[in-house]
């Protein structure tokens, strides 16, 4: 107990301890506020989503496509497609046709957005 009291009386020891506590606090704040954002923004594409994306990227006017399928009880309910390429009605119609046919869902359940 006496040794611990001597350590805290030392000015340099108090400064080092304060710096270590501040570093621990900064790490905790980063983990709480910033690490969760990167985890939430990452999304692992399923095999079917990757296959549909690959198929869409072969279509004229579509340079890059990303697909997300919403499922309920293992069945596709809706689909979101974000693509980079021509902003034309023909490109959007092709995306609607391919996605709805591949998933056997109505075209109204497919949302298409250009990035």
Secondary structure by P-SEA (a helix, b strand, c coil): caaaaaaaacaaaaaaaaaaaaaaaaaaaaaaccaaaaaaabbbbcaaaaaaaaaaaacccccbbbbbbbbccccccbbbbbbcccccaaaaaaaaaaaaaaaccccccbbbbcc
